Amino acid sequence: MPHETAETLRNLIRTRVRGHKFIAVSNREPYMHVWRNGELAWIRPASGLVVALDPVMRASRGLWVAHGGGGSADVAASDERGFVNVPPDEPSYRLKRVWLSEEQEENYYYGFANSALWPLCHVAYRTPIFREEHWRAYQEVNEKFAEAIAEEIGDDQAFVFIQDYHFALLPRMLRQRCPQAVIAHFWHIPWPNPEVFRICPWKQDILRGMLGNDILGFHIRYHGDNFIATVDRELEARIDRERAAIIYRRHMTKIRAFPISIDFEAVARQASSPAIDELIACLRKRYNLGEDIILGVGADRIDYTKGLPERIEAVNRFLERYPEYCGRFVFFQAGVPSRTHIPEYLRLNEEVDEAVRRVNQKYGTADWCPIIFRREHLPLSELLAWYRMARFAIVSSLHDGMNLVAKEFVAARADNGGVLLLSRFTGVARQFRTEAVLINPYATDDLASAIHRAIVMEPEEVRRRMTRMREQVREHNAYKWAADIVRKLSKFV
């Protein structure tokens, strides 16, 4: 069966979506403009959503509506209505930036979205914070986006593809303004069971907002089933379990699983390029990483759902139990600072710093440091270089909707080398359940044993596991994810 590509997706959109505007909506913008030495420059944020959706928008040549202002030069790069053509180096679609005040961003984004909904939906044992001012700002920003999108749709036909937990209220608001639009919403994080969700004071408002969608997508069926069970408990709605649909106030919302992915071919091609070979040589020299060094890697936002303290403790336990690897083993961790306005995240940063310091102080020597920790946003090119050098990668999320780092690591390994140590509590674990080495990130002794297993695994077994994972990601790539959603959307025309 041929794999979906940018061209097949483009053709699908032309035939199935013709006559309709194609609009994507997210909080995070796909490109940020910044001032660098007085010159206008741009960066692509570290985001699984951007990794997955940018290829889709390139293929559709549509419009992406997002919160602007993440970059210091965003305003300067945009026209008076907030529009800018992207990607900056190869324009193929338009970005419309919606400007928020500092207070709106503080209360809507750092407040309700990330201090209430984020911990509520992730089983990472953090207490959600529910504040009235956060909720009011969340409503206000969802209204603002609804107005901005409706302005672009007018009386035209449109497909609107809303992203994530920042916009739970937006579907119903938009349907009230543009009843002719076909609306899909992809929820990128887990959905909790009804018993967990019932603690939210505004649970019914959120559910009503989401039931404004025609299609509501989750990474895996389990999360969709949780959503259906939550609606069944909280609202007077008709549940059609055979069709996985909910009828609320005479409107049907179909609940579907769409496992998100990456542009496999693009990542694989870049990872195998001469430029990455040169970068590998530079990194080996900079960090004194000889060919005999056994290297492990991790790459995450610094978020309490990612299991970073547990991962560092597992490295500590590994070196305690297998001291023969001292001087021969290095673990590289890239950590992207995230949501540092929130006290919980500041404490996490301090905790990770202290954990790394303790391990390096305990085992390090004058010419060897067991853990290299880079607290910064690394370009994809450098991450691919680290992936290619690594004997293994650790994805130890305590709870994750999917996790695209795992798929990027797999795509980077054209040599069919490398072992993936993967948390059982990620969506991607369902796709890699027999090929990855599945781990329980809470059990640090078991994770330490898994590190040793990855190091001593026979080369033939390593190749067999990685070959199968690469086949999985190649077939189920970002274009298939988008094509499946477009096919579902087109049935509403």
C-alpha positions as CSV (number, residue, x, y, z in Angstrom):
1,M,0.0,0.0,0.0
2,P,1.5,3.4,-1.0
3,H,2.3,5.8,1.8
4,E,0.5,9.1,2.1
5,T,2.7,12.1,1.0
6,A,2.4,15.8,0.8
7,E,1.3,15.4,-2.8
8,T,-1.4,12.8,-2.1
9,L,-2.7,15.0,0.7
10,R,-2.7,18.1,-1.5
11,N,-4.7,16.1,-4.2
12,L,-7.1,14.9,-1.5
13,I,-7.7,18.4,-0.2
14,R,-8.2,19.7,-3.8
15,T,-10.8,17.0,-4.6
16,R,-12.5,16.7,-1.2
17,V,-12.3,20.2,0.2
18,R,-12.7,22.2,-3.1
19,G,-14.8,25.2,-2.6
20,H,-14.1,25.3,1.1
21,K,-11.5,27.4,3.0
22,F,-9.2,25.3,5.1
23,I,-8.4,27.0,8.5
24,A,-6.3,25.6,11.3
25,V,-6.5,27.1,14.8
26,S,-4.0,26.7,17.7
27,N,-2.7,28.7,20.6
28,R,0.9,28.2,19.6
29,E,2.1,29.8,16.3
30,P,4.0,27.6,13.9
31,Y,6.7,30.2,13.4
32,M,8.0,33.0,15.6
33,H,9.8,36.1,14.4
34,V,12.6,37.5,16.6
35,W,15.2,40.2,16.6
36,R,18.7,38.8,16.3
37,N,21.6,41.3,16.3
38,G,19.2,44.0,15.0
39,E,18.0,41.7,12.1
40,L,14.6,40.1,11.7
41,A,15.0,36.3,12.1
42,W,12.6,33.4,12.7
43,I,12.5,30.1,14.7
44,R,10.1,27.2,14.8
45,P,8.8,26.5,18.3
46,A,9.5,23.2,20.0
47,S,6.0,21.7,19.7
48,G,4.6,18.3,18.7
49,L,1.6,20.1,17.3
50,V,3.8,22.2,15.0
51,V,5.8,19.2,13.9
52,A,2.6,17.4,12.8
53,L,0.4,20.2,11.5
54,D,3.0,22.3,9.5
55,P,3.3,19.8,6.7
56,V,-0.5,19.6,6.5
57,M,-0.8,23.4,6.1
58,R,2.0,23.4,3.5
59,A,0.0,20.9,1.5
60,S,-3.4,22.6,2.0
61,R,-2.1,26.2,1.4
62,G,-4.7,27.3,3.9
63,L,-4.8,29.7,6.8
64,W,-3.4,29.1,10.3
65,V,-4.9,31.3,13.1
66,A,-2.8,31.4,16.3
67,H,-1.8,33.6,19.3
68,G,0.9,36.0,18.2
69,G,3.5,37.7,20.3
70,G,5.6,34.7,21.2
71,G,8.5,36.2,19.2
72,S,10.0,39.7,19.9
73,A,9.6,40.6,16.3
74,D,6.1,39.1,15.6
75,V,4.4,42.5,15.3
76,A,7.1,43.9,13.0
77,A,6.9,40.9,10.7
78,S,3.1,41.0,10.4
79,D,0.8,43.4,8.5
80,E,-1.8,45.6,10.2
81,R,-4.3,42.7,10.4
82,G,-1.7,40.3,11.9
83,F,-1.1,38.4,8.6
84,V,2.3,37.0,7.5
85,N,3.3,34.4,4.9
86,V,4.9,31.2,6.3
87,P,7.2,29.2,6.3
88,P,9.5,32.3,6.2
89,D,12.0,30.5,3.9
90,E,9.4,28.9,1.6
91,P,6.0,30.6,1.9
92,S,3.1,28.2,1.2
93,Y,0.3,29.3,3.6
94,R,-0.8,32.3,5.7
95,L,-0.6,32.8,9.4
96,K,-3.0,35.2,11.1
97,R,-1.8,36.3,14.5
98,V,-4.4,37.1,17.2
99,W,-2.9,39.5,19.8
100,L,-3.7,39.1,23.5
101,S,-3.0,41.4,26.4
102,E,-0.5,40.3,29.1
103,E,-3.4,39.8,31.5
104,Q,-5.3,37.7,29.0
105,E,-2.3,35.5,28.3
106,E,-1.5,35.2,32.0
107,N,-5.0,34.1,33.0
108,Y,-6.1,32.2,29.9
109,Y,-2.9,30.4,29.0
110,Y,-0.9,30.1,32.2
111,G,-4.0,30.2,34.3
112,F,-7.0,28.1,33.2
113,A,-5.4,26.1,30.3
114,N,-2.2,25.1,32.0
115,S,-2.9,25.3,35.7
116,A,-6.4,23.8,35.5
117,L,-7.0,21.7,32.3
118,W,-3.4,20.4,31.8
119,P,-3.1,18.8,35.3
120,L,-6.7,17.7,35.2
121,C,-6.2,15.7,32.0
122,H,-2.8,14.2,32.9
123,V,-2.4,11.6,35.6
124,A,0.7,13.1,37.0
125,Y,-0.6,13.8,40.5
126,R,-0.6,17.6,40.4
127,T,-3.7,19.4,41.8
128,P,-5.5,21.5,39.3
129,I,-6.1,25.2,40.2
130,F,-9.5,26.6,39.5
131,R,-9.9,30.3,39.7
132,E,-12.8,32.5,38.5
133,E,-10.5,35.1,36.9
134,H,-8.7,32.3,34.9
135,W,-12.0,31.0,33.7
136,R,-13.3,34.4,32.6
137,A,-10.1,35.0,30.6
138,Y,-10.4,31.6,29.0
139,Q,-14.0,32.4,27.9
140,E,-12.9,35.8,26.7
141,V,-10.0,34.5,24.6
142,N,-12.1,31.7,23.1
143,E,-14.6,34.5,22.0
144,K,-11.8,36.5,20.6
145,F,-10.6,33.6,18.4
146,A,-14.2,32.9,17.4
147,E,-14.5,36.5,16.1
148,A,-11.2,36.4,14.3
149,I,-12.0,33.1,12.5
150,A,-15.6,34.1,11.7
151,E,-14.2,37.3,10.1
152,E,-12.2,35.1,7.7
153,I,-15.0,32.7,6.9
154,G,-17.9,35.2,6.4
155,D,-20.6,33.5,4.4
156,D,-18.2,31.1,2.7
157,Q,-18.0,27.3,3.2
158,A,-15.1,26.3,5.4
159,F,-13.4,23.5,7.1
160,V,-12.0,24.6,10.5
161,F,-9.5,22.4,12.3
162,I,-9.1,23.4,16.0
163,Q,-6.2,22.2,18.0
164,D,-6.0,21.2,21.7
165,Y,-7.2,22.1,25.1
166,H,-6.8,25.9,24.8
167,F,-10.0,26.1,22.8
168,A,-12.6,23.8,24.5
169,L,-15.3,26.5,24.2
170,L,-14.4,27.6,20.6
171,P,-16.4,25.0,18.6
172,R,-19.8,26.0,19.9
173,M,-19.0,29.7,19.7
174,L,-17.9,29.3,16.1
175,R,-20.9,27.2,15.2
176,Q,-23.2,30.0,16.5
177,R,-21.4,32.5,14.2
178,C,-20.8,30.2,11.1
179,P,-23.4,27.4,11.1
180,Q,-22.3,26.4,7.6
181,A,-18.7,25.6,8.6
182,V,-17.6,22.0,9.2
183,I,-15.7,21.9,12.5
184,A,-13.2,19.4,13.7
185,H,-11.2,19.5,16.9
186,F,-8.1,17.5,17.8
187,W,-7.4,17.1,21.5
188,H,-3.7,16.6,21.8
189,I,-3.6,15.5,25.5
190,P,-5.3,12.7,27.3
191,W,-8.9,12.8,28.4
192,P,-9.4,11.7,32.0
193,N,-12.1,9.3,33.3
194,P,-15.4,10.9,34.5
195,E,-14.5,10.6,38.1
196,V,-11.4,12.8,37.6
197,F,-13.1,15.3,35.3
198,R,-16.1,15.9,37.6
199,I,-14.0,18.1,39.9
200,C,-13.9,20.9,37.3
201,P,-16.4,23.6,38.4
202,W,-17.1,24.4,34.7
203,K,-17.2,20.9,33.4
204,Q,-20.6,21.2,31.7
205,D,-19.6,24.4,29.9
206,I,-16.5,22.7,28.5
207,L,-18.4,19.7,27.4
208,R,-21.1,21.8,25.7
209,G,-18.3,23.8,23.9
210,M,-16.7,20.6,22.6
211,L,-20.0,19.2,21.4
212,G,-20.1,22.1,18.9
213,N,-17.7,20.0,16.8
214,D,-18.7,17.7,13.9
215,I,-15.7,15.6,14.6
216,L,-13.7,15.4,17.9
217,G,-10.4,13.5,17.6
218,F,-8.2,12.0,20.2
219,H,-4.9,10.1,19.8
220,I,-6.3,6.8,21.0
221,R,-9.7,5.2,21.4
222,Y,-9.3,5.0,25.2
223,H,-9.4,8.8,25.5
224,G,-12.4,9.0,23.2
225,D,-14.2,6.4,25.3
226,N,-13.4,8.5,28.5
227,F,-14.9,11.6,26.8
228,I,-18.1,9.7,25.9
229,A,-18.4,8.4,29.4
230,T,-17.9,11.9,30.8
231,V,-20.7,13.3,28.6
232,D,-23.0,10.5,29.5
233,R,-22.5,11.3,33.2
234,E,-22.7,15.1,33.0
235,L,-25.1,16.1,30.3
236,E,-28.5,15.0,29.0
237,A,-27.2,13.8,25.7
238,R,-27.9,10.8,23.5
239,I,-25.0,8.4,23.3
240,D,-24.7,6.3,20.1
241,R,-22.0,3.9,21.1
242,E,-22.2,1.8,18.0
243,R,-21.3,4.9,15.9
244,A,-19.1,6.4,18.6
245,A,-21.2,9.6,18.4
246,I,-23.0,12.0,20.8
247,I,-26.2,13.8,19.9
248,Y,-26.6,17.0,21.9
249,R,-29.3,19.6,21.2
250,R,-30.0,18.0,17.8
251,H,-26.3,18.2,16.7
252,M,-24.2,15.1,16.3
253,T,-20.5,15.0,17.2
254,K,-18.5,12.0,16.1
255,I,-15.7,10.8,18.4
256,R,-12.7,9.3,16.5
257,A,-9.1,8.2,17.1
258,F,-6.5,9.7,14.9
259,P,-2.9,8.8,16.0
260,I,-0.8,11.9,15.3
261,S,2.6,11.5,13.6
262,I,5.5,13.2,11.9
263,D,6.7,13.8,8.3
264,F,8.8,10.6,8.3
265,E,10.5,11.0,5.0
266,A,11.5,14.6,5.7
267,V,13.0,13.8,9.1
268,A,14.8,10.7,7.7
269,R,16.2,12.6,4.8
270,Q,17.5,15.4,7.0
271,A,19.0,13.0,9.5
272,S,21.0,11.2,6.8
273,S,22.3,14.4,5.2
274,P,26.0,15.3,5.1
275,A,25.2,18.4,7.2
276,I,24.2,16.1,10.1
277,D,27.4,14.0,9.6
278,E,29.4,17.2,10.1
279,L,27.4,18.2,13.1
280,I,27.9,14.8,14.7
281,A,31.7,15.3,14.3
282,C,31.5,18.8,15.9
283,L,29.4,17.5,18.8
284,R,31.8,14.6,19.5
285,K,34.7,17.0,19.6
286,R,32.9,19.7,21.7
287,Y,31.8,17.2,24.4
288,N,34.7,14.8,24.1
289,L,32.5,11.9,23.0
290,G,34.7,9.2,21.5
291,E,33.3,6.4,19.4
292,D,33.6,4.1,22.4
293,I,31.3,6.2,24.6
294,I,27.9,4.7,25.2
295,L,25.4,7.5,24.7
296,G,21.8,7.8,25.8
297,V,19.5,10.8,24.9
298,G,16.4,12.5,26.0
299,A,14.6,15.5,24.6
300,D,11.6,17.1,26.2
301,R,9.9,20.3,27.4
302,I,10.6,20.7,31.1
303,D,7.2,19.6,32.2
304,Y,6.2,17.5,35.2
305,T,4.4,15.1,32.9
306,K,7.7,14.1,31.1
307,G,9.2,12.3,34.1
308,L,12.6,14.1,34.1
309,P,13.4,13.7,37.8
310,E,12.5,10.0,37.6
311,R,14.8,9.7,34.5
312,I,17.8,11.3,36.2
313,E,17.3,9.1,39.2
314,A,17.2,6.1,36.9
315,V,20.6,7.1,35.5
316,N,21.9,7.4,39.1
317,R,20.6,3.9,39.9
318,F,22.1,2.5,36.7
319,L,25.6,3.8,37.6
320,E,25.2,2.5,41.2
321,R,24.2,-1.0,39.9
322,Y,26.6,-1.1,37.0
323,P,29.7,0.8,38.1
324,E,31.7,-0.7,35.2
325,Y,30.1,1.8,32.9
326,C,31.5,4.8,34.8
327,G,33.7,6.7,32.4
328,R,32.2,4.8,29.4
329,F,28.6,6.1,29.6
330,V,27.1,9.6,29.0
331,F,23.4,10.6,29.1
332,F,22.5,13.8,27.1
333,Q,19.3,15.6,28.1
334,A,17.8,18.5,26.1
335,G,15.3,20.4,28.2
336,V,13.2,23.2,26.6
337,P,12.1,25.7,29.3
338,S,8.3,25.8,29.5
339,R,5.6,27.8,31.3
340,T,8.1,29.3,33.8
341,H,5.4,31.8,34.9
342,I,3.8,28.9,36.8
343,P,5.3,28.2,40.2
344,E,5.0,24.4,39.7
345,Y,7.3,24.7,36.7
346,L,9.8,26.8,38.4
347,R,10.1,24.3,41.2
348,L,10.5,21.5,38.6
349,N,13.4,23.4,36.9
350,E,15.1,23.6,40.3
351,E,14.5,20.0,41.0
352,V,15.9,18.8,37.7
353,D,19.0,21.1,38.1
354,E,19.6,19.7,41.6
355,A,19.2,16.1,40.4
356,V,21.7,16.5,37.6
357,R,24.2,18.3,39.9
358,R,24.0,15.4,42.4
359,V,24.6,12.7,39.9
360,N,27.5,14.6,38.2
361,Q,29.0,15.4,41.6
362,K,28.7,11.8,42.8
363,Y,30.2,10.1,39.8
364,G,32.0,12.7,37.6
365,T,35.7,13.0,37.2
366,A,38.0,15.7,35.9
367,D,37.6,14.4,32.3
368,W,34.2,12.7,32.4
369,C,30.7,14.0,33.2
370,P,27.9,11.4,33.2
371,I,25.0,13.8,32.4
372,I,25.1,16.6,29.9
373,F,22.0,18.8,30.4
374,R,21.2,21.6,27.9
375,R,18.4,23.8,29.1
376,E,17.5,25.4,25.7
377,H,15.5,25.0,22.6
378,L,17.7,23.0,20.2
379,P,17.2,23.1,16.5
380,L,15.9,19.9,14.9
381,S,19.2,19.4,13.1
382,E,21.1,19.2,16.4
383,L,18.5,16.8,17.9
384,L,18.8,14.6,14.9
385,A,22.6,14.5,15.4
386,W,22.2,13.4,19.0
387,Y,19.6,10.8,18.0
388,R,22.0,9.3,15.4
389,M,24.8,9.1,17.9
390,A,22.7,7.5,20.6
391,R,22.7,3.8,21.7
392,F,19.3,4.4,23.2
393,A,16.7,7.1,23.7
394,I,14.5,7.5,26.8
395,V,10.9,8.7,26.6
396,S,9.7,8.4,30.2
397,S,6.5,10.4,30.3
398,L,4.3,9.9,33.3
399,H,1.3,10.5,31.0
400,D,1.3,11.6,27.4
401,G,-1.3,11.9,24.6
402,M,1.1,10.5,22.0
403,N,4.7,11.8,22.1
404,L,6.4,12.6,18.9
405,V,10.0,12.6,20.2
406,A,9.8,8.8,20.1
407,K,8.8,8.9,16.4
408,E,11.5,11.5,15.5
409,F,14.1,9.3,17.1
410,V,12.9,6.3,15.1
411,A,12.8,8.3,11.8
412,A,16.3,9.5,12.4
413,R,17.7,6.0,12.5
414,A,18.2,5.0,8.9
415,D,20.9,2.6,10.1
416,N,18.2,0.7,12.0
417,G,20.3,1.1,15.1
418,G,19.3,2.5,18.5
419,V,16.9,1.2,21.2
420,L,13.8,3.1,22.3
421,L,13.0,3.0,26.0
422,L,9.3,4.0,26.0
423,S,6.9,4.8,28.8
424,R,3.8,2.5,28.9
425,F,1.8,5.7,29.7
426,T,2.2,7.3,26.3
427,G,-0.2,7.0,23.3
428,V,2.7,5.9,21.1
429,A,3.3,2.8,23.3
430,R,0.2,1.3,21.7
431,Q,1.9,1.5,18.3
432,F,5.3,0.3,19.5
433,R,4.2,-2.1,22.1
434,T,6.3,-5.0,20.8
435,E,9.2,-3.2,19.3
436,A,10.2,-0.6,22.0
437,V,11.4,-1.6,25.4
438,L,8.4,-0.5,27.5
439,I,9.1,1.0,30.8
440,N,7.3,2.2,34.0
441,P,8.8,5.6,34.6
442,Y,7.8,5.5,38.3
443,A,9.9,2.4,38.8
444,T,13.4,3.8,38.6
445,D,15.1,0.5,39.4
446,D,13.3,-1.1,36.5
447,L,14.2,1.8,34.2
448,A,17.9,1.4,35.3
449,S,17.6,-2.2,34.3
450,A,16.1,-1.2,30.9
451,I,19.1,1.1,30.3
452,H,21.4,-1.9,30.8
453,R,19.3,-4.0,28.6
454,A,19.5,-1.4,25.8
455,I,23.3,-1.4,26.1
456,V,23.8,-5.2,25.9
457,M,21.0,-6.0,23.4
458,E,22.2,-8.1,20.5
459,P,22.7,-6.1,17.3
460,E,20.3,-8.3,15.4
461,E,17.5,-7.7,17.9
462,V,18.2,-3.9,17.8
463,R,17.9,-3.9,14.0
464,R,14.7,-6.0,14.0
465,R,13.0,-3.8,16.6
466,M,14.0,-0.5,14.9
467,T,13.1,-1.8,11.4
468,R,9.6,-2.6,12.5
469,M,9.2,0.8,14.2
470,R,10.4,2.6,11.1
471,E,7.9,0.8,9.0
472,Q,5.2,1.8,11.4
473,V,6.1,5.5,11.3
474,R,6.7,5.5,7.6
475,E,3.2,4.2,6.9
476,H,1.4,6.1,9.7
477,N,2.9,9.5,9.0
478,A,1.6,13.1,9.4
479,Y,0.0,13.0,6.0
480,K,-2.0,9.9,6.8
481,W,-3.1,11.5,10.1
482,A,-4.3,14.6,8.2
483,A,-5.7,12.6,5.3
484,D,-7.8,10.5,7.6
485,I,-9.2,13.6,9.2
486,V,-9.9,15.3,5.8
487,R,-11.7,12.2,4.6
488,K,-13.9,12.3,7.6
489,L,-14.5,16.0,7.2
490,S,-15.4,15.7,3.6
491,K,-18.3,13.4,4.4
492,F,-20.1,16.5,5.9
493,V,-20.1,18.3,2.5
